[in-house]
């Protein structure tokens, strides 16, 4: 059985042979080696060490900036806004659906649901002569003129029962001097949000704020507030309702990390001096919305070979994110840790860390289960861009591997594995495209998918796809299940144009070509002289 989340387990070498002998034939296929040797358009194998980010904003500086913005927004918000929120409530059936999916072993971990709101914010019917310093109801919020000739409008939203919320804005096109923000009353504030050019359709998800209530605030700084007001319209189309996972009785009784984690998960802060140490400053918890649901995985920053810049390339799994519209609303939470020995785990609806919103996809594929993105904003100061190594390890038995991940929305967890070339393979995950290993320490579970796995030199050699075995429903059965990572070596040709742009002569996806050998993917398709690299 193959499981597409990410459960790993502490290994007993003594029992491994017995587990293989009792494997079910219908579950496994025999080893299916796939050559990872360079093809005609493949750049040479290469390795790059980790590098520490230069500059960036520190947690203290970010907290100070947010505090200043929050103080200003609270001061400018018209009186009475928080007393009249729009209520958003999940039905019993929707709550049951979330619980069902949170207990599933398939796909990325579910942490909440998107609830339609379809609240149109339009001011065209208003008599702008009434835009004064007295607060008045407008567009399901409260509007007030300001002394600078502008105005402020705000609407509160209460997602009842949620531990955190974010909102989906559509059709935003603001005049000069107008800014949109999203915040709560307890200290979080984000924005301003605005279109980033003619190609931007003004459709986006905001950052997440903790608690059940958030406030959308529009501030116009004048002097043409009355004239501009009637031309402004947008829609608050959905509310992202992030709700806690319902831990089962076994987990609650045997926990060793957070109450919502299975017992084999180990706190990364309690494991120091390992090759995974740089990953603690590179790995981030991911949260995004796709369709009706809110999901979580793990990803990490990757270095490139260009010495004159530091581009925030970010690696995760294809089965987590593979579409541009999803990457656009992805939030990454960096530096989300828990001190060793602490029993005060944050609620799953209140993850720590420094949030970064949005990314663009550079390369993605199911072969090797990878997605390479570029974050839309710089990571925090002190971040590490992980090194990488394109040398295949899938067929090198007993190679040690190390990992930092965010299992089940938890702070950073540690695990280590060794490559096991005798582990039976699952049908859709042939060895070579995937790295099969056995866990020695710690483990992972839903939410750890996409977490980079590094070698003894702290270089990425793959990222987590999931588990393969006869008992994948048990996250801590390290005897009957193997850990499976997508192999960096197998998709190296696709990410090389970004990570090592001067190191090869092949062309990236989308470039014109005349033969397969022109392309880093070794695939050139099209008609006549309109062929492109795939």
C-alpha positions in Angstrom: 0.0 0.0 0.0 1.2 3.5 -0.8 0.3 6.5 1.3 0.7 10.0 -0.2 1.1 11.9 3.0 4.2 11.3 4.8 4.4 8.9 7.7 7.8 7.7 8.9 8.8 5.6 11.8 11.6 4.6 14.2 13.3 1.5 12.8 14.0 -2.0 14.3 16.6 -3.6 12.1 16.2 -6.9 13.7 12.6 -7.2 12.5 13.1 -5.7 9.0 13.8 -9.1 7.4 10.6 -10.6 8.9 8.6 -7.6 7.6 9.9 -8.1 4.1 9.2 -11.8 4.1 5.6 -11.2 5.1 4.9 -8.4 2.6 1.8 -8.9 0.6 2.5 -9.6 -3.1 -0.5 -7.6 -4.4 0.8 -4.5 -2.5 4.3 -4.5 -3.8 6.1 -4.8 -7.1 9.6 -5.9 -7.3 12.4 -3.3 -7.3 12.1 -1.3 -10.5 15.5 0.5 -11.0 15.3 3.6 -13.2 18.6 5.0 -14.4 19.3 8.4 -13.0 22.4 8.8 -15.2 22.6 12.0 -17.3 20.8 11.8 -20.6 21.6 13.8 -23.8 20.3 17.1 -22.4 21.3 16.4 -18.8 23.8 18.7 -17.0 26.6 17.0 -15.1 26.1 15.9 -11.5 26.8 18.7 -9.1 26.6 19.5 -5.4 26.2 22.9 -3.6 26.7 23.6 0.2 24.1 25.4 2.3 24.3 29.2 2.5 23.0 31.6 5.1 20.8 34.5 4.0 22.3 37.9 3.9 20.2 40.7 5.4 16.5 40.3 5.9 14.1 41.4 8.6 14.6 39.9 12.1 11.6 38.5 14.1 12.0 41.5 16.5 11.9 44.0 13.6 8.9 42.2 12.0 7.0 42.2 15.3 7.7 45.9 15.8 6.4 46.7 12.3 3.3 44.6 12.8 2.7 46.3 16.2 2.9 49.7 14.6 0.6 48.8 11.7 -1.9 47.2 14.1 -2.0 50.2 16.4 -2.7 52.5 13.4 -5.4 50.3 12.0 -7.1 50.0 15.4 -7.0 53.7 15.8 -8.4 54.4 12.3 -11.1 51.7 12.4 -14.6 53.3 12.7 -16.4 52.7 16.0 -18.9 49.9 16.2 -17.3 47.7 13.5 -16.4 44.8 15.9 -19.9 44.9 17.4 -21.6 43.9 14.1 -19.6 41.1 12.4 -20.8 39.0 9.5 -21.3 35.5 10.9 -19.9 32.5 9.0 -20.8 29.1 10.4 -19.9 25.6 9.3 -22.8 23.2 9.2 -22.6 19.9 11.1 -22.1 18.1 7.8 -19.2 20.4 6.9 -17.6 19.8 10.3 -18.0 16.1 10.0 -16.4 16.2 6.5 -13.4 18.0 7.9 -13.1 15.4 10.7 -13.3 12.6 8.1 -10.6 14.1 5.9 -8.4 14.8 8.9 -8.4 11.1 9.7 -7.6 10.1 6.1 -4.3 8.7 5.0 -4.4 10.1 1.5 -3.1 13.3 0.1 -1.9 16.5 2.0 -3.2 17.0 5.5 -6.5 18.9 5.8 -6.7 21.6 8.4 -9.9 23.5 7.5 -12.5 24.5 5.0 -13.2 27.4 2.7 -16.8 28.7 3.3 -18.5 30.8 0.5 -19.5 34.3 1.6 -19.9 36.3 -1.7 -20.1 39.6 0.1 -20.0 42.4 -2.5 -18.4 45.6 -1.3 -19.7 48.5 -3.6 -20.2 52.1 -2.8 -21.7 53.4 -6.1 -25.3 53.8 -4.6 -24.0 56.1 -1.9 -24.6 59.8 -1.7 -21.0 60.9 -1.4 -22.1 64.2 0.1 -22.9 62.2 3.3 -19.2 61.1 3.6 -18.5 62.8 6.9 -16.7 62.1 10.1 -19.7 60.4 11.5 -19.6 56.6 11.1 -22.4 55.2 8.9 -23.4 51.8 7.7 -22.3 50.9 4.1 -21.7 47.7 2.2 -22.2 45.6 5.3 -19.5 47.5 7.2 -19.1 51.0 8.6 -17.8 54.0 6.5 -16.3 57.2 7.9 -14.8 60.2 6.2 -11.4 61.4 7.4 -9.8 64.8 7.8 -7.4 64.3 4.9 -10.3 64.2 2.4 -10.3 60.4 2.3 -12.2 57.7 4.2 -12.0 54.5 6.1 -14.4 51.5 5.7 -14.2 48.3 7.7 -16.1 45.1 8.0 -15.7 42.4 10.7 -16.1 38.7 9.9 -16.7 36.1 12.6 -16.0 32.5 11.5 -17.7 30.9 14.5 -15.7 28.1 16.0 -12.6 28.8 14.0 -9.2 29.0 15.5 -7.8 31.1 12.6 -9.2 32.6 9.5 -8.2 34.2 6.2 -10.4 35.7 3.5 -10.6 35.5 -0.3 -10.8 38.9 -2.1 -11.8 39.1 -5.7 -11.8 41.9 -8.3 -9.8 44.4 -6.2 -8.8 47.5 -8.2 -8.1 50.4 -6.0 -7.4 54.1 -6.9 -4.2 55.8 -5.9 -4.1 56.5 -2.2 -6.3 53.6 -1.3 -5.1 50.5 0.7 -6.7 47.3 1.9 -5.7 45.5 5.1 -6.7 42.4 7.1 -6.2 42.2 10.8 -7.6 41.0 14.1 -7.9 42.8 17.5 -5.2 40.8 19.3 -2.2 42.2 17.4 -1.9 40.7 14.0 -2.1 43.0 10.9 -1.3 42.4 7.2 -1.3 44.5 4.1 -1.6 46.7 2.2 -2.9 44.4 -0.5 -3.0 45.8 -4.0 -2.8 44.7 -7.7 0.7 44.2 -8.8 0.3 45.3 -12.4 -2.0 45.1 -15.4 -1.8 41.3 -15.5 -3.0 41.0 -11.9 -6.7 40.4 -11.7 -7.0 41.5 -8.1 -8.0 38.0 -6.9 -6.1 36.7 -3.8 -6.3 35.2 -0.4 -5.1 37.3 2.6 -2.7 36.2 5.3 -4.1 34.2 8.2 -5.0 35.8 11.5 -5.5 33.7 14.6 -8.9 33.6 16.4 -12.3 33.4 14.9 -12.6 37.1 13.9 -10.9 39.2 11.3 -11.4 42.7 10.0 -11.2 43.9 6.4 -10.3 47.6 6.3 -10.1 49.9 3.3 -8.3 53.2 3.9 -8.3 56.0 1.4 -5.9 58.9 2.2 -7.5 61.6 0.1 -7.9 64.2 -1.1 -10.3 62.7 -3.7 -12.1 60.3 -1.3 -15.6 61.3 -2.3 -14.8 61.1 -6.1 -13.0 57.8 -5.8 -15.4 56.1 -3.4 -18.1 55.5 -5.9 -15.8 53.7 -8.3 -14.5 51.2 -5.8 -15.9 47.6 -5.7 -14.6 44.2 -4.8 -15.9 41.0 -3.3 -15.1 39.0 -0.2 -16.0 35.7 -1.8 -14.8 33.1 0.8 -13.7 32.7 4.4 -11.0 30.2 5.2 -12.2 28.5 8.4 -9.2 26.8 10.0 -10.3 24.3 12.6 -8.4 22.0 15.0 -7.7 18.4 14.2 -9.6 15.9 16.4 -6.9 13.7 17.9 -7.8 10.1 18.5 -7.7 8.4 21.8 -4.5 6.5 21.1 -2.6 9.7 20.2 -3.9 11.5 23.3 -2.8 8.6 25.5 0.7 8.1 24.1 1.9 11.5 22.9 5.5 12.4 23.1 5.5 15.8 21.4 2.3 17.7 20.8 -1.1 16.3 21.8 -2.2 16.1 18.2 0.9 14.1 17.0 1.4 10.4 17.0 3.8 9.1 19.7 6.9 8.6 17.5 7.2 12.3 16.6 10.2 14.0 18.2 10.9 17.7 18.8 13.6 19.0 16.5 14.8 21.3 19.2 15.9 18.3 21.2 18.2 17.1 18.3 21.2 19.3 17.8 24.6 18.7 16.1 23.1 16.7 13.2 23.3 17.4 9.5 19.7 18.5 9.8 20.7 21.6 11.8 20.8 24.0 8.7 17.3 22.7 7.7 15.8 24.2 10.9 16.4 27.6 9.4 15.3 26.6 5.9 12.1 24.5 6.4 8.7 26.1 6.7 5.2 24.9 7.4 3.0 25.5 4.4 -0.7 26.3 4.4 -2.9 26.8 1.3 -6.5 26.6 0.0 -7.6 24.5 -2.9 -11.3 24.1 -3.7 -13.3 23.7 -0.5 -10.4 22.7 1.8 -7.4 24.1 3.6 -4.3 22.0 3.5 -0.8 21.8 5.0 2.6 20.4 3.9 6.2 21.2 4.5 8.8 22.8 2.2 12.3 24.3 2.4 14.6 26.9 0.8 17.2 25.9 -1.7 20.4 27.7 -2.7 21.4 28.4 -6.3 24.9 28.8 -7.8 24.6 32.5 -8.6 26.8 34.4 -6.1 25.4 37.9 -6.8 21.9 37.3 -5.5 19.8 35.1 -3.2 16.6 34.0 -4.8 14.1 32.4 -2.4 13.6 29.1 -4.2 11.4 26.8 -2.2 11.1 23.0 -2.7 8.1 20.8 -1.8 6.2 17.9 -3.2 4.1 17.9 -6.4 1.3 16.1 -4.6 1.2 19.1 -2.2 1.2 22.0 -4.7 1.4 21.8 -8.5 -0.8 24.7 -9.8 0.0 28.4 -10.1 -3.3 29.5 -8.6 -2.6 27.4 -5.5 0.9 28.6 -5.1 -0.4 32.2 -5.2 -2.3 31.7 -1.9 0.3 29.5 -0.2 1.5 30.8 3.2 4.9 29.7 4.6 5.6 29.8 8.3 9.3 30.0 9.0 11.1 29.5 12.3 8.2 27.7 13.9 9.8 25.7 16.7 9.2 24.5 20.3 11.8 24.6 23.0 13.1 21.2 24.0 11.2 19.9 27.0 8.3 22.3 26.6 4.8 20.8 26.9 3.1 24.0 25.8 2.4 23.1 22.1 0.5 25.8 20.2 -3.0 25.0 19.1 -3.1 23.7 15.6 -5.1 26.8 14.6 -2.3 29.0 15.9 1.0 28.0 14.3 4.0 30.1 15.2 6.6 31.4 12.9 7.0 34.3 10.5 4.4 34.2 7.7 5.3 34.8 4.0 2.4 34.9 1.5 2.5 33.7 -2.1 4.8 32.0 -4.5 5.3 31.2 -8.2 6.0 27.8 -9.6 9.2 27.4 -11.6 9.2 23.6 -12.2 7.0 20.8 -11.1 6.5 17.1 -12.0 5.1 13.8 -10.9 8.3 12.0 -11.8 10.1 12.5 -8.5 7.1 14.2 -7.0 8.7 17.7 -6.9 7.6 21.3 -7.1 10.2 24.1 -7.1 8.7 27.5 -6.3 10.0 31.0 -5.8 8.5 32.9 -2.8 7.0 36.2 -3.5 8.8 37.9 -0.6 12.1 37.4 1.2 12.3 34.9 4.1 13.2 36.2 7.5 16.8 37.1 8.6 18.9 34.1 9.6 17.2 31.8 7.1 19.4 29.1 5.4 19.2 28.2 1.7 19.9 24.4 1.7 22.5 23.0 -0.5 21.7 20.1 -2.8 23.4 17.2 -4.5 22.3 15.7 -7.8 24.2 12.4 -7.3 21.7 9.6 -7.1 21.4 7.9 -3.7 18.4 5.6 -4.3 20.6 2.6 -5.0 23.3 3.3 -2.4 22.3 1.1 0.5 22.7 2.5 4.1 23.1 6.1 3.0 22.2 8.2 6.1 19.4 10.8 5.6 18.1 13.5 7.9 14.9 15.5 8.0 13.1 18.5 9.6 9.3 18.6 9.0 6.0 20.0 10.3 3.9 16.9 11.1 0.1 17.6 11.6 0.6 21.4 11.8 3.1 21.0 14.6 6.4 22.8 15.3 9.5 21.4 13.7 10.1 17.7 14.2 13.2 15.7 13.6 13.7 12.2 12.0 16.6 10.3 10.4 16.6 7.4 8.1 19.0 5.1 6.1 18.5 4.1 2.5 17.2 0.6 2.2 17.7 -0.8 -1.3 16.0 -4.1 -0.3 12.7 -2.5 0.7 9.9 -3.6 -1.6 8.6 -0.9 -3.8 5.1 0.3 -4.5 3.8 0.1 -8.0 3.5 3.8 -8.8 6.8 4.7 -7.0 9.7 2.9 -8.7 13.1 2.9 -7.0 15.3 5.5 -8.7 12.4 8.0 -9.1 12.0 7.5 -5.4 14.3 6.9 -2.5 13.3 4.1 -0.1 14.6 4.3 3.5 14.0 3.0 7.0 13.6 5.4 9.9 16.0 5.2 12.9 14.8 8.1 14.9 11.5 10.1 15.2 8.9 10.0 12.4 6.5 12.1 10.3 2.8 12.2 9.7 0.3 14.2 7.7 1.7 17.6 7.0 5.3 16.4 6.6 4.9 15.8 2.9 7.4 17.8 0.8 9.9 18.1 3.6 13.4 18.1 2.2 15.6 15.2 3.1 19.4 15.9 3.4 22.5 13.8 3.3 25.4 14.0 5.8 26.6 17.2 4.2 23.3 18.9 4.8 22.5 18.8 1.0 19.0 18.0 -0.3 18.8 14.7 -2.1 15.0 14.5 -2.2 11.7 15.4 -0.5 9.0 13.4 1.2 6.3 11.6 -0.8 5.0 9.3 1.9 5.1 5.8 3.1 5.0 2.4 1.3 4.2 -0.8 3.2 1.5 -3.2 4.5 0.4 -1.0 7.4 0.6 2.6 6.3 -2.5 3.5 8.5 -0.2 3.3 11.5 2.3 6.2 11.4 4.6 4.5 13.9 4.9 1.1 12.3 8.5 1.4 11.2 8.8 -2.3 10.6 6.1 -2.9 8.0 6.5 0.5 6.2 9.3 2.3 4.4 9.7 6.0 4.0 9.6 7.2 0.4 11.2 10.5 -1.0 11.1 11.9 -4.5 14.7 11.7 -5.8 16.4 15.0 -6.5 18.7 13.3 -9.0 15.8 12.2 -11.2 14.3 15.7 -11.7 17.7 17.6 -11.5 17.5 18.4 -15.2 14.2 20.2 -14.7 15.4 22.4 -11.8 18.9 23.0 -13.1 18.1 26.1 -15.1 17.0 27.8 -11.9 19.4 26.3 -9.3 22.5 26.2 -11.6 21.7 28.5 -14.5 25.3 28.7 -15.8 26.1 25.1 -15.2 24.6 23.4 -18.3 23.8 24.0 -21.9 20.2 22.7 -21.8 17.1 24.8 -22.0 14.2 25.0 -19.5 10.6 24.2 -20.0 8.9 26.5 -22.5 12.1 27.4 -24.4 12.2 26.7 -28.2 14.0 23.6 -29.3 14.7 21.4 -32.3 15.7 18.1 -30.6 15.3 16.4 -27.2 19.0 17.0 -26.5 18.3 20.8 -26.4 16.1 20.4 -23.3 17.0 19.9 -19.7 14.0 17.6 -19.6 15.3 15.7 -22.7 11.8 16.2 -24.2 11.2 18.5 -27.1 7.7 18.5 -28.5 5.7 20.5 -31.1 5.1 20.9 -34.8 7.6 22.3 -37.3 9.6 25.1 -36.0 7.3 25.7 -33.0 8.7 23.0 -30.8 9.3 23.8 -27.1 10.9 22.0 -24.2 8.5 20.2 -22.0 
